[in-house]
Amino acid sequence: MNIDYFLTEIMDEDHLLDIYDYFKKSETDSVEKALDELGPDFSEDEIRLVRIKFISEMAN
């Protein structure tokens, strides 16, 4: 599933890349841990959406 078009419409590209890079380097895909690590500049919805993108791309 490609949700890039949606993500680029609702998110800043730097935020998207920061979250994606976090999941690439992280040993867990926990949204709660990502919220703690990334800080208050990132919303839970943003993290969840980028996590879906990350999992989708890694599965292919």
N, CA, C and O atoms as a CHARMM CRD file, in Angstrom:
* protein
*
  240
    1    1 MET  N      0.84800  -1.15700   0.00000 PROA 1      0.00000
    2    1 MET  CA     0.00000   0.00000   0.00000 PROA 1      0.00000
    3    1 MET  C      0.90500   1.23500   0.00000 PROA 1      0.00000
    4    1 MET  O      1.79100   1.35500   0.84600 PROA 1      0.00000
    5    2 ASN  N      0.68900   2.12900  -0.92400 PROA 2      0.00000
    6    2 ASN  CA     1.48600   3.34200  -1.01500 PROA 2      0.00000
    7    2 ASN  C      0.67500   4.52500  -0.50600 PROA 2      0.00000
    8    2 ASN  O     -0.30200   4.93400  -1.13300 PROA 2      0.00000
    9    3 ILE  N      1.08500   5.06800   0.63100 PROA 3      0.00000
   10    3 ILE  CA     0.37100   6.21300   1.20400 PROA 3      0.00000
   11    3 ILE  C      1.22100   7.47800   1.13700 PROA 3      0.00000
   12    3 ILE  O      0.92900   8.46000   1.81900 PROA 3      0.00000
   13    4 ASP  N      2.26800   7.45700   0.31800 PROA 4      0.00000
   14    4 ASP  CA     3.15900   8.61200   0.20700 PROA 4      0.00000
   15    4 ASP  C      2.41500   9.88300  -0.17100 PROA 4      0.00000
   16    4 ASP  O      2.66300  10.94300   0.40300 PROA 4      0.00000
   17    5 TYR  N      1.50600   9.78300  -1.13200 PROA 5      0.00000
   18    5 TYR  CA     0.77000  10.96600  -1.58500 PROA 5      0.00000
   19    5 TYR  C      0.03200  11.61500  -0.41800 PROA 5      0.00000
   20    5 TYR  O     -0.01600  12.84100  -0.31600 PROA 5      0.00000
   21    6 PHE  N     -0.53600  10.80500   0.45100 PROA 6      0.00000
   22    6 PHE  CA    -1.27900  11.32000   1.60000 PROA 6      0.00000
   23    6 PHE  C     -0.33100  11.93400   2.62800 PROA 6      0.00000
   24    6 PHE  O     -0.57900  13.02300   3.14600 PROA 6      0.00000
   25    7 LEU  N      0.74200  11.23200   2.91200 PROA 7      0.00000
   26    7 LEU  CA     1.69700  11.71600   3.90900 PROA 7      0.00000
   27    7 LEU  C      2.31700  13.04600   3.49500 PROA 7      0.00000
   28    7 LEU  O      2.48000  13.93900   4.32600 PROA 7      0.00000
   29    8 THR  N      2.66300  13.18200   2.22300 PROA 8      0.00000
   30    8 THR  CA     3.28900  14.42900   1.77800 PROA 8      0.00000
   31    8 THR  C      2.31600  15.59900   1.79200 PROA 8      0.00000
   32    8 THR  O      2.73800  16.75400   1.85200 PROA 8      0.00000
   33    9 GLU  N      1.03300  15.31700   1.73800 PROA 9      0.00000
   34    9 GLU  CA     0.03400  16.38600   1.81700 PROA 9      0.00000
   35    9 GLU  C     -0.17400  16.87700   3.24200 PROA 9      0.00000
   36    9 GLU  O     -0.43300  18.06200   3.45300 PROA 9      0.00000
   37   10 ILE  N     -0.06500  15.98400   4.22500 PROA 10     0.00000
   38   10 ILE  CA    -0.40500  16.36500   5.59500 PROA 10     0.00000
   39   10 ILE  C      0.79800  16.58900   6.49900 PROA 10     0.00000
   40   10 ILE  O      0.65400  17.12400   7.59800 PROA 10     0.00000
   41   11 MET  N      1.98800  16.18600   6.04800 PROA 11     0.00000
   42   11 MET  CA     3.16400  16.25900   6.91500 PROA 11     0.00000
   43   11 MET  C      4.30000  17.02500   6.26300 PROA 11     0.00000
   44   11 MET  O      4.43400  17.06500   5.04000 PROA 11     0.00000
   45   12 ASP  N      5.10700  17.62600   7.10700 PROA 12     0.00000
   46   12 ASP  CA     6.35600  18.22800   6.67800 PROA 12     0.00000
   47   12 ASP  C      7.31900  17.09500   6.30300 PROA 12     0.00000
   48   12 ASP  O      7.41000  16.09500   7.01600 PROA 12     0.00000
   49   13 GLU  N      8.03000  17.25000   5.19500 PROA 13     0.00000
   50   13 GLU  CA     8.91500  16.18000   4.72500 PROA 13     0.00000
   51   13 GLU  C     10.00200  15.83800   5.74400 PROA 13     0.00000
   52   13 GLU  O     10.37400  14.67400   5.89000 PROA 13     0.00000
   53   14 ASP  N     10.50900  16.84800   6.44500 PROA 14     0.00000
   54   14 ASP  CA    11.54100  16.58900   7.45800 PROA 14     0.00000
   55   14 ASP  C     11.00600  15.72900   8.59900 PROA 14     0.00000
   56   14 ASP  O     11.70300  14.84200   9.09000 PROA 14     0.00000
   57   15 HSD  N      9.77600  15.99000   9.01900 PROA 15     0.00000
   58   15 HSD  CA     9.15400  15.17200  10.06900 PROA 15     0.00000
   59   15 HSD  C      9.01400  13.73300   9.58700 PROA 15     0.00000
   60   15 HSD  O      9.33100  12.78900  10.31100 PROA 15     0.00000
   61   16 LEU  N      8.54300  13.58200   8.37300 PROA 16     0.00000
   62   16 LEU  CA     8.35200  12.25100   7.80100 PROA 16     0.00000
   63   16 LEU  C      9.67900  11.48600   7.79500 PROA 16     0.00000
   64   16 LEU  O      9.73800  10.33100   8.21700 PROA 16     0.00000
   65   17 LEU  N     10.72300  12.12700   7.32100 PROA 17     0.00000
   66   17 LEU  CA    12.03100  11.46400   7.25000 PROA 17     0.00000
   67   17 LEU  C     12.59700  11.15800   8.63300 PROA 17     0.00000
   68   17 LEU  O     13.20500  10.10700   8.83900 PROA 17     0.00000
   69   18 ASP  N     12.40100  12.07000   9.57800 PROA 18     0.00000
   70   18 ASP  CA    12.88900  11.83000  10.94200 PROA 18     0.00000
   71   18 ASP  C     12.22000  10.60600  11.56000 PROA 18     0.00000
   72   18 ASP  O     12.88400   9.78000  12.18700 PROA 18     0.00000
   73   19 ILE  N     10.92100  10.49300  11.38500 PROA 19     0.00000
   74   19 ILE  CA    10.18800   9.35400  11.94900 PROA 19     0.00000
   75   19 ILE  C     10.59100   8.07000  11.23900 PROA 19     0.00000
   76   19 ILE  O     10.81100   7.04700  11.88700 PROA 19     0.00000
   77   20 TYR  N     10.69100   8.11400   9.91700 PROA 20     0.00000
   78   20 TYR  CA    11.07400   6.93200   9.14100 PROA 20     0.00000
   79   20 TYR  C     12.46900   6.45900   9.56100 PROA 20     0.00000
   80   20 TYR  O     12.69300   5.26500   9.75900 PROA 20     0.00000
   81   21 ASP  N     13.39400   7.39900   9.69200 PROA 21     0.00000
   82   21 ASP  CA    14.75400   7.04600  10.12300 PROA 21     0.00000
   83   21 ASP  C     14.76100   6.45600  11.52900 PROA 21     0.00000
   84   21 ASP  O     15.52700   5.53900  11.82300 PROA 21     0.00000
   85   22 TYR  N     13.90500   6.98800  12.39100 PROA 22     0.00000
   86   22 TYR  CA    13.80900   6.43400  13.74400 PROA 22     0.00000
   87   22 TYR  C     13.45600   4.94600  13.67400 PROA 22     0.00000
   88   22 TYR  O     14.10000   4.12700  14.32900 PROA 22     0.00000
   89   23 PHE  N     12.43900   4.59400  12.88400 PROA 23     0.00000
   90   23 PHE  CA    12.02400   3.19400  12.80900 PROA 23     0.00000
   91   23 PHE  C     13.08700   2.32800  12.13500 PROA 23     0.00000
   92   23 PHE  O     13.20600   1.14700  12.46200 PROA 23     0.00000
   93   24 LYS  N     13.85900   2.88500  11.20100 PROA 24     0.00000
   94   24 LYS  CA    14.94000   2.11800  10.57500 PROA 24     0.00000
   95   24 LYS  C     16.01100   1.74100  11.59200 PROA 24     0.00000
   96   24 LYS  O     16.57900   0.65000  11.53200 PROA 24     0.00000
   97   25 LYS  N     16.28300   2.64600  12.52100 PROA 25     0.00000
   98   25 LYS  CA    17.36000   2.42700  13.48500 PROA 25     0.00000
   99   25 LYS  C     16.89400   1.76400  14.77600 PROA 25     0.00000
  100   25 LYS  O     17.70500   1.21500  15.52200 PROA 25     0.00000
  101   26 SER  N     15.61400   1.81400  15.03700 PROA 26     0.00000
  102   26 SER  CA    15.07400   1.31600  16.30000 PROA 26     0.00000
  103   26 SER  C     14.98200  -0.20900  16.30600 PROA 26     0.00000
  104   26 SER  O     14.80100  -0.84200  15.26700 PROA 26     0.00000
  105   27 GLU  N     15.10800  -0.77100  17.48800 PROA 27     0.00000
  106   27 GLU  CA    14.96200  -2.21800  17.64000 PROA 27     0.00000
  107   27 GLU  C     13.51400  -2.61600  17.87700 PROA 27     0.00000
  108   27 GLU  O     13.19300  -3.80400  17.90600 PROA 27     0.00000
  109   28 THR  N     12.64100  -1.63700  18.04400 PROA 28     0.00000
  110   28 THR  CA    11.22700  -1.89800  18.28900 PROA 28     0.00000
  111   28 THR  C     10.38600  -1.01400  17.38200 PROA 28     0.00000
  112   28 THR  O     10.84700   0.02500  16.90900 PROA 28     0.00000
  113   29 ASP  N      9.15600  -1.43100  17.14500 PROA 29     0.00000
  114   29 ASP  CA     8.25700  -0.58100  16.35800 PROA 29     0.00000
  115   29 ASP  C      7.16500   0.01600  17.24800 PROA 29     0.00000
  116   29 ASP  O      6.08100   0.35300  16.77300 PROA 29     0.00000
  117   30 SER  N      7.45900   0.14100  18.52300 PROA 30     0.00000
  118   30 SER  CA     6.51800   0.67500  19.49700 PROA 30     0.00000
  119   30 SER  C      6.25900   2.16400  19.25600 PROA 30     0.00000
  120   30 SER  O      7.18800   2.97100  19.20400 PROA 30     0.00000
  121   31 VAL  N      4.99200   2.50400  19.11100 PROA 31     0.00000
  122   31 VAL  CA     4.60900   3.90200  18.92800 PROA 31     0.00000
  123   31 VAL  C      4.90000   4.69400  20.19900 PROA 31     0.00000
  124   31 VAL  O      5.33300   5.84400  20.13200 PROA 31     0.00000
  125   32 GLU  N      4.66300   4.08300  21.35100 PROA 32     0.00000
  126   32 GLU  CA     4.89500   4.76300  22.62100 PROA 32     0.00000
  127   32 GLU  C      6.37100   5.12900  22.79700 PROA 32     0.00000
  128   32 GLU  O      6.69400   6.23500  23.23000 PROA 32     0.00000
  129   33 LYS  N      7.25600   4.19800  22.46200 PROA 33     0.00000
  130   33 LYS  CA     8.69000   4.47900  22.56900 PROA 33     0.00000
  131   33 LYS  C      9.10600   5.54700  21.56400 PROA 33     0.00000
  132   33 LYS  O      9.94500   6.39800  21.86100 PROA 33     0.00000
  133   34 ALA  N      8.51700   5.49700  20.38100 PROA 34     0.00000
  134   34 ALA  CA     8.81400   6.51600  19.37200 PROA 34     0.00000
  135   34 ALA  C      8.38000   7.89200  19.85700 PROA 34     0.00000
  136   34 ALA  O      9.09700   8.87400  19.66600 PROA 34     0.00000
  137   35 LEU  N      7.20800   7.96900  20.48400 PROA 35     0.00000
  138   35 LEU  CA     6.73600   9.24400  21.03600 PROA 35     0.00000
  139   35 LEU  C      7.72200   9.78300  22.06700 PROA 35     0.00000
  140   35 LEU  O      8.03100  10.97400  22.07300 PROA 35     0.00000
  141   36 ASP  N      8.21300   8.90600  22.93700 PROA 36     0.00000
  142   36 ASP  CA     9.18200   9.31200  23.95600 PROA 36     0.00000
  143   36 ASP  C     10.49400   9.77800  23.33000 PROA 36     0.00000
  144   36 ASP  O     11.05000  10.80000  23.73000 PROA 36     0.00000
  145   37 GLU  N     10.98500   9.02800  22.35000 PROA 37     0.00000
  146   37 GLU  CA    12.27300   9.32900  21.72900 PROA 37     0.00000
  147   37 GLU  C     12.21800  10.58000  20.85300 PROA 37     0.00000
  148   37 GLU  O     13.13100  11.40600  20.88600 PROA 37     0.00000
  149   38 LEU  N     11.15500  10.71700  20.07500 PROA 38     0.00000
  150   38 LEU  CA    11.07700  11.81700  19.11200 PROA 38     0.00000
  151   38 LEU  C     10.66200  13.13700  19.73900 PROA 38     0.00000
  152   38 LEU  O     11.00300  14.20400  19.22700 PROA 38     0.00000
  153   39 GLY  N      9.94000  13.07300  20.82700 PROA 39     0.00000
  154   39 GLY  CA     9.57100  14.28900  21.54200 PROA 39     0.00000
  155   39 GLY  C      8.24300  14.88700  21.12600 PROA 39     0.00000
  156   39 GLY  O      7.53200  14.34400  20.28100 PROA 39     0.00000
  157   40 PRO  N      7.92200  16.02200  21.74100 PROA 40     0.00000
  158   40 PRO  CA     6.59600  16.62600  21.58400 PROA 40     0.00000
  159   40 PRO  C      6.33600  17.26600  20.21600 PROA 40     0.00000
  160   40 PRO  O      5.19800  17.62800  19.91700 PROA 40     0.00000
  161   41 ASP  N      7.36600  17.41000  19.38700 PROA 41     0.00000
  162   41 ASP  CA     7.15800  17.99900  18.05800 PROA 41     0.00000
  163   41 ASP  C      6.45200  17.04900  17.10600 PROA 41     0.00000
  164   41 ASP  O      6.01100  17.45700  16.03100 PROA 41     0.00000
  165   42 PHE  N      6.34400  15.78200  17.49400 PROA 42     0.00000
  166   42 PHE  CA     5.74300  14.76900  16.63700 PROA 42     0.00000
  167   42 PHE  C      4.45700  14.25700  17.26900 PROA 42     0.00000
  168   42 PHE  O      4.42900  13.91800  18.45200 PROA 42     0.00000
  169   43 SER  N      3.39600  14.20300  16.47600 PROA 43     0.00000
  170   43 SER  CA     2.11700  13.71900  17.00400 PROA 43     0.00000
  171   43 SER  C      2.04200  12.19800  16.90200 PROA 43     0.00000
  172   43 SER  O      2.74700  11.57500  16.10800 PROA 43     0.00000
  173   44 GLU  N      1.18500  11.62800  17.71100 PROA 44     0.00000
  174   44 GLU  CA     0.98700  10.17900  17.66700 PROA 44     0.00000
  175   44 GLU  C      0.45400   9.75400  16.30500 PROA 44     0.00000
  176   44 GLU  O      0.84400   8.71100  15.78100 PROA 44     0.00000
  177   45 ASP  N     -0.43500  10.55700  15.73100 PROA 45     0.00000
  178   45 ASP  CA    -0.98100  10.22900  14.40800 PROA 45     0.00000
  179   45 ASP  C      0.10900  10.21200  13.34200 PROA 45     0.00000
  180   45 ASP  O      0.13000   9.32100  12.49300 PROA 45     0.00000
  181   46 GLU  N      1.01600  11.18900  13.37900 PROA 46     0.00000
  182   46 GLU  CA     2.11600  11.22000  12.41600 PROA 46     0.00000
  183   46 GLU  C      2.97300   9.96600  12.55100 PROA 46     0.00000
  184   46 GLU  O      3.33100   9.33800  11.55400 PROA 46     0.00000
  185   47 ILE  N      3.29300   9.61200  13.77300 PROA 47     0.00000
  186   47 ILE  CA     4.13800   8.44100  14.01400 PROA 47     0.00000
  187   47 ILE  C      3.44500   7.17300  13.54200 PROA 47     0.00000
  188   47 ILE  O      4.07300   6.31800  12.91700 PROA 47     0.00000
  189   48 ARG  N      2.17800   7.04400  13.83000 PROA 48     0.00000
  190   48 ARG  CA     1.43700   5.85100  13.40300 PROA 48     0.00000
  191   48 ARG  C      1.38100   5.74100  11.87700 PROA 48     0.00000
  192   48 ARG  O      1.54800   4.65200  11.32700 PROA 48     0.00000
  193   49 LEU  N      1.14800   6.85700  11.19700 PROA 49     0.00000
  194   49 LEU  CA     1.07300   6.83200   9.73500 PROA 49     0.00000
  195   49 LEU  C      2.41600   6.47200   9.10700 PROA 49     0.00000
  196   49 LEU  O      2.47100   5.67700   8.16900 PROA 49     0.00000
  197   50 VAL  N      3.48700   7.05000   9.61500 PROA 50     0.00000
  198   50 VAL  CA     4.81000   6.73300   9.06600 PROA 50     0.00000
  199   50 VAL  C      5.19400   5.29900   9.41100 PROA 50     0.00000
  200   50 VAL  O      5.87700   4.64100   8.62600 PROA 50     0.00000
  201   51 ARG  N      4.77500   4.81300  10.54700 PROA 51     0.00000
  202   51 ARG  CA     5.02000   3.41100  10.92600 PROA 51     0.00000
  203   51 ARG  C      4.35100   2.47400   9.92200 PROA 51     0.00000
  204   51 ARG  O      4.93800   1.46400   9.53200 PROA 51     0.00000
  205   52 ILE  N      3.12600   2.80200   9.50100 PROA 52     0.00000
  206   52 ILE  CA     2.43500   2.00000   8.48300 PROA 52     0.00000
  207   52 ILE  C      3.24500   1.99400   7.19200 PROA 52     0.00000
  208   52 ILE  O      3.43200   0.94400   6.57900 PROA 52     0.00000
  209   53 LYS  N      3.72300   3.16000   6.78000 PROA 53     0.00000
  210   53 LYS  CA     4.54500   3.26400   5.56800 PROA 53     0.00000
  211   53 LYS  C      5.80700   2.41100   5.72000 PROA 53     0.00000
  212   53 LYS  O      6.17000   1.66700   4.80900 PROA 53     0.00000
  213   54 PHE  N      6.46800   2.52100   6.86200 PROA 54     0.00000
  214   54 PHE  CA     7.70300   1.78400   7.10600 PROA 54     0.00000
  215   54 PHE  C      7.46400   0.27600   7.03900 PROA 54     0.00000
  216   54 PHE  O      8.19400  -0.44000   6.35300 PROA 54     0.00000
  217   55 ILE  N      6.45800  -0.19800   7.74000 PROA 55     0.00000
  218   55 ILE  CA     6.16400  -1.63500   7.75400 PROA 55     0.00000
  219   55 ILE  C      5.79900  -2.11900   6.35700 PROA 55     0.00000
  220   55 ILE  O      6.22600  -3.19600   5.94100 PROA 55     0.00000
  221   56 SER  N      5.02100  -1.33600   5.63900 PROA 56     0.00000
  222   56 SER  CA     4.61800  -1.70000   4.28400 PROA 56     0.00000
  223   56 SER  C      5.83300  -1.82600   3.36200 PROA 56     0.00000
  224   56 SER  O      5.92500  -2.76800   2.57500 PROA 56     0.00000
  225   57 GLU  N      6.75000  -0.88600   3.46000 PROA 57     0.00000
  226   57 GLU  CA     7.93100  -0.91500   2.59800 PROA 57     0.00000
  227   57 GLU  C      8.90400  -2.01700   2.99400 PROA 57     0.00000
  228   57 GLU  O      9.53300  -2.61800   2.12300 PROA 57     0.00000
  229   58 MET  N      9.04000  -2.29300   4.26900 PROA 58     0.00000
  230   58 MET  CA     9.95300  -3.34300   4.71000 PROA 58     0.00000
  231   58 MET  C      9.40500  -4.73500   4.38200 PROA 58     0.00000
  232   58 MET  O     10.17200  -5.68700   4.23800 PROA 58     0.00000
  233   59 ALA  N      8.10100  -4.85100   4.26800 PROA 59     0.00000
  234   59 ALA  CA     7.48600  -6.14200   3.95500 PROA 59     0.00000
  235   59 ALA  C      7.65900  -6.50700   2.48300 PROA 59     0.00000
  236   59 ALA  O      7.58700  -7.67900   2.11200 PROA 59     0.00000
  237   60 ASN  N      7.88400  -5.50700   1.66000 PROA 60     0.00000
  238   60 ASN  CA     8.02700  -5.76400   0.21300 PROA 60     0.00000
  239   60 ASN  C      9.41800  -6.04700  -0.14300 PROA 60     0.00000
  240   60 ASN  O      9.72000  -6.28500  -1.31200 PROA 60     0.00000
